[in-house]
Amino acid sequence: MKPLKLKTGIIALTIGVLFAGCSDNDGPTPDPDESQESKYVLITMSDNVNTKPGYATAFDELPSGNVINNGNNSLQGLGFGGWRPYGNWLFKMFSTDANALGIERLEVNADGKVTPGQFIAGDNTTNGTGNFVIVDETKGYYWDGASPLKIQVFNPTTLSRTGDIDLAEAVNERGADEPEILYRAIGQKFLSVKNGKLFANITYATSDGTQKGFWDDFYPDVYIAVIDIATSKHEKTIKIKDTGAITYINDNNMYDFDTNGDLYIVTQGVHPRGTGGKSKIVRIKANETDIDSDWSLDMDAITGEGPRKFVSVFAKDGKIITLIPNASLTGGPTGNINFEDVWEYFSIDIASKERTKIGGVPVVTNPGAAFCAIEIDNKILLRVNTKDGSSNGYFEYNPSTNSATELFKVTSGGSVSGLHKVKVGN
């Protein structure tokens, strides 16, 4: 059973737009201390702009009914498109005061006041800075655009950098002399840990501008370095065949672990405007380090028309919850990819790949930087937001009926983008 697992999805950024969604789980996370008082922290995004303004509020109980998220006790700030909690910690990749790239931890006191805490800063000009994964309470890894061929090491408890791993040799195993590769990086979009190994995507990009590393893959396959955590040594490089754009660069990490430890990873596809094409969900089995060649979900095969793509994945007990668009995706300021109701919730049986639409849930907007589904108090909650605001909150999912009912609706404070339970001291 997976403790306190979060997942959701607010938009897989197309070029020149905003953000990307489904699970916050980097692997098994520790349970908060049950002897302490519980708080349920809710975040919302109040405006669909790049700085992601919004609010965070701590509630004494799991919210229900109509909820106000911009009250007197709410924290107002930036970078609230989503977050990436770990156990009892509330991390996000954008600072509350300036939306700066890095790693910030929010603090919650016994009175329920939420405040910005410590912050690891990095290169604020390169998307992906602050992408991180946590091994345990004393070790984690993150990427900083200032040193694109290195993975930084940090202490999550003190929120301080402790070193780095130089992986230039692993990156340059291929394409070192290719003139069309203008940018190289490792860990810019995908970092995950499993069974003593660190997995990090390798970027081989054909551009070197503000969007470098995104929908500009040089190779027709996606490459992932496998690093031994104990020795910090590169062991091998694996690949996901015939796809592009692994995960993304915001708080929605776009991968998840099933109950048995299998890892499921989203690739968004090859279209240069981020609208899909060859988008997949692939698997690395629990005790293995290679991509499972016998299993994948292919969006093109599911829809038969497109471009369309995956933007989220939540895995539990042999089932996947994800979103499938009901129309071809279009980008740009007038496109439907982010803020139109074209995304439908489905449950997919992993063994048979049979998919079933989840009942009781309206067609929604792209969850993007938020997670599409989360798990709190043994409840699976779906993030539901419609363009007209008639639905804007979390629905509780019932696996036995494959349906969901509204748990609460946010009526003030913006579109819902995250919910997590923490324990606070007395």
C-alpha positions as CSV (number, residue, x, y, z in Angstrom):
1,M,0.0,0.0,0.0
2,K,1.3,3.4,-0.9
3,P,1.3,6.0,1.9
4,L,0.0,9.5,1.4
5,K,0.3,9.5,-2.4
6,L,-0.6,12.5,-4.4
7,K,-1.3,12.8,-8.0
8,T,-3.0,15.2,-10.4
9,G,-2.4,16.9,-13.6
10,I,-2.8,21.6,-14.8
11,I,-1.3,21.6,-18.4
12,A,1.4,20.3,-20.5
13,L,2.8,23.5,-21.7
14,T,2.7,24.1,-25.4
15,I,5.3,26.6,-26.7
16,G,4.5,30.1,-25.5
17,V,1.7,28.9,-23.1
18,L,1.9,27.8,-19.5
19,F,2.4,24.6,-17.5
20,A,1.8,20.0,-17.5
21,G,-0.3,16.0,-15.1
22,C,-0.9,13.0,-12.5
23,S,1.1,11.7,-9.6
24,D,3.5,13.1,-7.1
25,N,4.9,9.8,-6.0
26,D,8.7,9.4,-6.5
27,G,8.5,6.0,-4.8
28,P,7.4,4.9,-1.3
29,T,7.1,8.0,0.9
30,P,7.1,8.1,4.7
31,D,3.9,8.5,6.7
32,P,3.6,11.6,8.8
33,D,3.8,11.2,12.6
34,E,0.3,10.1,13.6
35,S,0.8,11.5,17.1
36,Q,0.6,15.1,15.7
37,E,-2.3,17.2,14.6
38,S,-3.5,16.9,11.0
39,K,-3.9,19.7,8.5
40,Y,-5.2,19.5,5.0
41,V,-3.4,22.0,2.8
42,L,-5.2,23.1,-0.4
43,I,-3.7,25.2,-3.2
44,T,-5.4,27.0,-6.0
45,M,-4.2,29.1,-9.0
46,S,-6.1,32.3,-9.3
47,D,-5.1,33.3,-12.9
48,N,-3.8,31.4,-15.9
49,V,-0.6,33.2,-16.5
50,N,3.1,32.2,-16.4
51,T,3.7,33.4,-12.8
52,K,0.9,31.1,-11.6
53,P,-0.5,33.3,-8.8
54,G,-2.7,31.7,-6.2
55,Y,-3.3,30.7,-2.6
56,A,-2.6,28.0,0.0
57,T,-4.9,27.3,3.0
58,A,-4.6,24.8,5.8
59,F,-7.9,23.2,7.0
60,D,-8.4,21.2,10.1
61,E,-10.4,18.5,8.3
62,L,-10.6,17.1,4.8
63,P,-12.6,19.8,2.9
64,S,-16.2,19.1,1.9
65,G,-19.0,21.1,0.3
66,N,-18.2,24.7,-0.9
67,V,-14.7,25.8,0.0
68,I,-13.1,29.3,0.1
69,N,-9.4,29.2,-0.5
70,N,-8.5,32.9,-0.3
71,G,-9.5,33.7,3.3
72,N,-7.7,35.7,6.0
73,N,-5.6,32.7,6.9
74,S,-4.5,31.9,3.3
75,L,-1.0,32.4,1.9
76,Q,-1.1,34.4,-1.3
77,G,1.8,34.2,-3.7
78,L,3.2,32.9,-7.0
79,G,4.1,29.5,-8.4
80,F,0.8,27.8,-7.4
81,G,0.2,25.8,-10.5
82,G,0.9,22.6,-8.6
83,W,3.4,21.2,-6.1
84,R,5.4,18.0,-5.4
85,P,4.9,16.9,-1.7
86,Y,7.0,14.2,-0.1
87,G,5.7,12.6,3.1
88,N,5.1,15.5,5.5
89,W,6.9,18.1,3.3
90,L,5.3,20.5,0.8
91,F,7.8,21.1,-2.0
92,K,7.3,23.1,-5.1
93,M,9.6,24.1,-8.0
94,F,8.7,27.8,-8.1
95,S,9.2,30.3,-5.3
96,T,6.2,31.9,-3.7
97,D,7.6,35.4,-3.7
98,A,8.9,35.6,-7.2
99,N,8.0,32.4,-9.1
100,A,11.8,31.8,-9.3
101,L,13.0,28.4,-10.4
102,G,14.4,26.1,-7.7
103,I,13.0,24.1,-4.8
104,E,10.9,25.7,-2.1
105,R,9.4,24.1,1.0
106,L,6.2,25.5,2.5
107,E,5.8,25.5,6.2
108,V,2.6,24.9,8.2
109,N,2.4,25.8,11.9
110,A,0.0,24.4,14.5
111,D,-2.4,27.4,14.0
112,G,-2.7,26.5,10.3
113,K,-0.7,29.4,9.0
114,V,1.1,28.5,5.7
115,T,4.4,30.4,5.0
116,P,7.2,30.1,2.4
117,G,10.2,28.3,3.9
118,Q,13.7,27.5,2.7
119,F,14.6,27.7,-1.0
120,I,17.3,26.3,-3.2
121,A,17.9,28.7,-6.0
122,G,19.3,27.8,-9.4
123,D,19.6,29.1,-13.0
124,N,16.4,31.1,-13.4
125,T,16.7,31.3,-17.2
126,T,16.4,27.6,-18.0
127,N,13.2,25.6,-17.7
128,G,13.7,22.4,-15.7
129,T,15.8,24.0,-13.0
130,G,14.6,22.6,-9.7
131,N,13.4,19.3,-11.1
132,F,14.0,17.0,-8.2
133,V,13.6,13.6,-6.7
134,I,14.0,12.5,-3.0
135,V,15.7,9.2,-1.9
136,D,15.1,9.7,1.8
137,E,15.2,12.5,4.4
138,T,18.9,13.1,4.0
139,K,19.4,12.7,0.2
140,G,17.8,13.9,-2.9
141,Y,18.8,14.9,-6.5
142,Y,17.9,17.9,-8.6
143,W,18.8,19.6,-11.9
144,D,20.2,23.1,-12.3
145,G,20.4,24.7,-15.7
146,A,23.6,26.4,-14.7
147,S,25.4,22.9,-14.9
148,P,23.3,21.0,-17.4
149,L,25.6,17.9,-17.6
150,K,25.6,17.5,-13.8
151,I,23.0,16.2,-11.4
152,Q,23.0,18.1,-8.1
153,V,22.8,16.4,-4.7
154,F,20.9,17.9,-1.8
155,N,19.7,17.3,1.8
156,P,15.9,17.5,1.9
157,T,15.8,18.1,5.6
158,T,18.2,21.1,5.6
159,L,17.2,22.0,2.0
160,S,20.8,22.6,1.1
161,R,23.0,21.5,-1.8
162,T,25.7,18.9,-0.8
163,G,27.4,18.0,-4.1
164,D,27.0,17.0,-7.6
165,I,27.5,14.1,-10.1
166,D,29.3,14.9,-13.3
167,L,27.7,12.9,-16.1
168,A,29.2,14.5,-19.2
169,E,30.8,11.3,-20.3
170,A,27.4,9.5,-20.2
171,V,25.7,12.2,-22.2
172,N,28.4,12.3,-24.8
173,E,28.3,8.6,-25.5
174,R,26.2,9.5,-28.4
175,G,25.9,12.6,-30.6
176,A,29.1,14.4,-29.4
177,D,29.9,15.4,-33.0
178,E,26.4,16.0,-34.2
179,P,26.2,19.7,-35.3
180,E,22.4,19.7,-35.2
181,I,22.4,18.9,-31.4
182,L,22.5,22.4,-29.9
183,Y,21.8,21.6,-26.3
184,R,22.6,18.6,-24.0
185,A,21.4,18.0,-20.4
186,I,20.8,15.2,-18.0
187,G,17.9,15.2,-15.5
188,Q,16.2,18.3,-17.0
189,K,12.8,16.7,-17.2
190,F,12.8,13.2,-15.6
191,L,14.4,12.1,-12.3
192,S,13.2,9.0,-10.5
193,V,14.7,6.6,-7.9
194,K,14.0,2.9,-7.6
195,N,15.8,0.0,-5.9
196,G,19.1,1.9,-5.4
197,K,19.2,3.4,-8.9
198,L,18.7,6.9,-10.1
199,F,17.0,7.3,-13.5
200,A,17.6,10.6,-15.4
201,N,16.6,11.6,-18.9
202,I,19.2,12.8,-21.3
203,T,18.3,15.8,-23.4
204,Y,19.6,16.0,-27.0
205,A,17.9,19.2,-28.3
206,T,17.9,20.8,-31.7
207,S,17.3,24.3,-30.3
208,D,19.1,26.5,-27.7
209,G,16.6,29.1,-27.0
210,T,14.1,29.7,-24.1
211,Q,12.3,26.4,-24.9
212,K,15.4,24.3,-25.3
213,G,14.8,20.7,-24.4
214,F,11.1,20.7,-25.1
215,W,9.6,19.1,-28.2
216,D,12.9,19.5,-30.0
217,D,14.4,16.0,-29.7
218,F,17.2,15.2,-32.1
219,Y,16.8,11.4,-31.8
220,P,13.7,9.4,-32.6
221,D,14.0,7.7,-29.2
222,V,14.2,8.9,-25.6
223,Y,17.3,8.1,-23.6
224,I,17.5,7.6,-19.8
225,A,20.7,7.2,-17.8
226,V,20.8,4.7,-15.0
227,I,23.0,5.7,-12.1
228,D,23.9,3.6,-9.0
229,I,23.0,5.7,-6.0
230,A,25.6,4.1,-3.7
231,T,28.6,4.8,-5.9
232,S,27.2,7.7,-8.0
233,K,28.4,5.8,-11.1
234,H,26.7,5.7,-14.5
235,E,25.8,2.1,-15.2
236,K,24.1,2.2,-18.5
237,T,21.7,4.1,-20.7
238,I,18.3,2.7,-21.7
239,K,15.8,4.1,-24.3
240,I,12.1,4.4,-24.9
241,K,11.7,3.7,-28.6
242,D,9.9,5.8,-31.2
243,T,8.6,8.7,-29.0
244,G,9.7,12.1,-27.7
245,A,9.3,14.7,-24.9
246,I,9.5,12.6,-21.8
247,T,7.5,14.1,-18.9
248,Y,7.8,17.9,-18.4
249,I,9.4,20.6,-16.3
250,N,6.9,21.5,-13.6
251,D,5.6,20.0,-10.3
252,N,3.6,17.3,-12.1
253,N,6.4,14.8,-12.6
254,M,4.2,12.7,-15.0
255,Y,5.2,9.3,-13.7
256,D,4.0,6.9,-10.9
257,F,4.7,3.7,-9.1
258,D,2.1,1.0,-8.9
259,T,1.5,-0.8,-5.6
260,N,3.9,-3.6,-6.7
261,G,6.7,-1.2,-7.4
262,D,6.4,-1.0,-11.2
263,L,7.2,2.4,-12.6
264,Y,5.0,4.0,-15.3
265,I,6.3,7.0,-17.3
266,V,4.6,9.4,-19.7
267,T,6.1,10.6,-22.9
268,Q,4.2,13.5,-24.5
269,G,5.2,12.8,-28.1
270,V,6.9,14.4,-31.0
271,H,4.8,17.3,-32.3
272,P,6.8,20.5,-32.2
273,R,3.9,22.4,-30.6
274,G,3.5,19.9,-27.8
275,T,0.2,18.5,-29.0
276,G,1.2,14.8,-29.1
277,G,1.8,12.2,-31.7
278,K,3.6,9.0,-30.6
279,S,2.7,9.8,-27.0
280,K,3.1,6.8,-24.7
281,I,3.0,5.4,-21.2
282,V,5.8,2.9,-20.7
283,R,6.9,0.7,-17.8
284,I,10.0,-0.3,-15.9
285,K,9.2,-3.4,-13.8
286,A,9.8,-3.3,-10.1
287,N,13.0,-5.2,-9.9
288,E,14.4,-4.3,-13.4
289,T,16.2,-1.3,-14.9
290,D,15.2,-1.6,-18.5
291,I,12.1,-0.4,-20.3
292,D,9.6,-3.3,-20.6
293,S,9.5,-4.1,-24.3
294,D,6.3,-6.2,-23.9
295,W,4.1,-3.4,-22.5
296,S,3.1,0.1,-23.3
297,L,0.1,2.3,-23.9
298,D,0.2,4.2,-27.2
299,M,-2.2,7.2,-27.6
300,D,-2.2,7.0,-31.4
301,A,-3.4,3.4,-31.1
302,I,-6.1,4.4,-28.6
303,T,-7.6,7.3,-30.5
304,G,-6.7,6.5,-34.1
305,E,-6.6,10.1,-34.9
306,G,-4.9,13.1,-33.6
307,P,-2.5,14.7,-32.5
308,R,-3.4,13.7,-29.0
309,K,-1.3,12.8,-25.9
310,F,-1.0,11.6,-22.3
311,V,-0.4,14.2,-19.7
312,S,-0.8,12.2,-16.5
313,V,-0.6,8.8,-14.9
314,F,-1.8,7.4,-11.5
315,A,-1.2,3.7,-10.8
316,K,-2.6,1.6,-8.0
317,D,-3.4,-2.1,-7.7
318,G,-2.9,-3.0,-11.3
319,K,-5.0,-0.1,-12.6
320,I,-4.0,3.2,-14.2
321,I,-6.1,6.4,-14.0
322,T,-5.3,8.9,-16.8
323,L,-6.9,11.5,-19.1
324,I,-7.6,11.0,-22.8
325,P,-8.6,13.9,-25.0
326,N,-11.8,13.6,-26.9
327,A,-10.6,15.8,-29.7
328,S,-7.5,16.5,-31.7
329,L,-5.3,18.9,-29.7
330,T,-4.4,22.4,-30.9
331,G,-1.8,24.7,-29.3
332,G,-1.3,28.4,-29.1
333,P,-3.4,31.1,-27.4
334,T,-6.6,30.0,-29.1
335,G,-5.9,26.2,-28.9
336,N,-7.9,23.7,-26.9
337,I,-5.0,21.9,-25.2
338,N,-5.0,23.7,-21.8
339,F,-8.2,25.5,-21.0
340,E,-11.0,23.7,-23.0
341,D,-13.1,20.9,-21.7
342,V,-11.7,18.1,-23.9
343,W,-10.1,15.8,-21.3
344,E,-11.9,12.7,-20.1
345,Y,-11.0,10.4,-17.1
346,F,-10.4,6.8,-17.8
347,S,-9.4,3.7,-15.8
348,I,-7.2,1.3,-17.6
349,D,-6.5,-2.3,-16.6
350,I,-2.8,-2.7,-16.8
351,A,-2.8,-6.4,-17.7
352,S,-5.4,-6.4,-20.4
353,K,-5.1,-2.7,-21.4
354,E,-8.9,-2.5,-21.3
355,R,-10.0,1.1,-20.7
356,T,-13.3,2.3,-19.2
357,K,-14.5,5.9,-18.9
358,I,-14.9,6.9,-15.2
359,G,-18.6,7.7,-14.5
360,G,-19.9,10.8,-12.8
361,V,-17.1,13.1,-13.8
362,P,-17.5,15.9,-16.3
363,V,-15.1,16.5,-19.2
364,V,-12.4,18.7,-17.8
365,T,-9.5,21.0,-18.6
366,N,-6.0,19.9,-18.8
367,P,-4.7,19.4,-15.2
368,G,-1.1,20.4,-16.3
369,A,1.2,21.3,-13.4
370,A,-1.2,19.7,-10.9
371,F,-1.7,16.0,-10.4
372,C,-4.8,14.5,-11.9
373,A,-5.3,12.1,-9.0
374,I,-4.2,12.0,-5.4
375,E,-4.6,9.6,-2.5
376,I,-5.4,10.9,1.0
377,D,-6.9,9.1,3.9
378,N,-7.2,6.0,1.7
379,K,-9.4,7.9,-0.7
380,I,-8.5,8.3,-4.4
381,L,-9.4,11.9,-5.4
382,L,-9.6,13.2,-8.9
383,R,-8.9,16.8,-9.7
384,V,-11.9,18.2,-11.6
385,N,-12.0,21.6,-13.2
386,T,-14.2,22.8,-16.0
387,K,-13.9,25.9,-18.1
388,D,-17.0,27.5,-16.8
389,G,-16.1,26.7,-13.2
390,S,-19.2,24.6,-12.5
391,S,-16.9,22.0,-11.2
392,N,-13.7,23.0,-9.5
393,G,-12.4,20.7,-6.8
394,Y,-11.9,17.0,-6.0
395,F,-14.2,14.1,-6.7
396,E,-13.8,10.8,-4.7
397,Y,-13.2,7.8,-6.9
398,N,-14.9,4.5,-6.2
399,P,-12.9,1.6,-7.8
400,S,-15.7,-0.9,-7.3
401,T,-18.1,1.1,-9.5
402,N,-15.5,3.0,-11.6
403,S,-17.3,6.2,-10.8
404,A,-16.7,9.4,-8.8
405,T,-18.7,11.9,-6.8
406,E,-17.9,15.4,-5.9
407,L,-16.2,15.8,-2.5
408,F,-15.9,19.6,-2.5
409,K,-15.9,22.6,-4.7
410,V,-13.7,25.6,-4.5
411,T,-15.9,28.7,-4.9
412,S,-13.3,31.4,-4.3
413,G,-9.5,31.5,-4.8
414,G,-9.0,30.1,-8.3
415,S,-8.8,26.7,-10.0
416,V,-7.8,23.8,-7.7
417,S,-4.2,22.7,-8.1
418,G,-3.2,20.5,-5.1
419,L,-4.3,19.0,-1.8
420,H,-2.1,17.2,0.8
421,K,-2.3,16.1,4.4
422,V,0.5,17.1,6.8
423,K,1.1,16.7,10.5
424,V,2.1,19.8,12.5
425,G,3.5,20.2,16.0
426,N,1.5,21.4,18.9
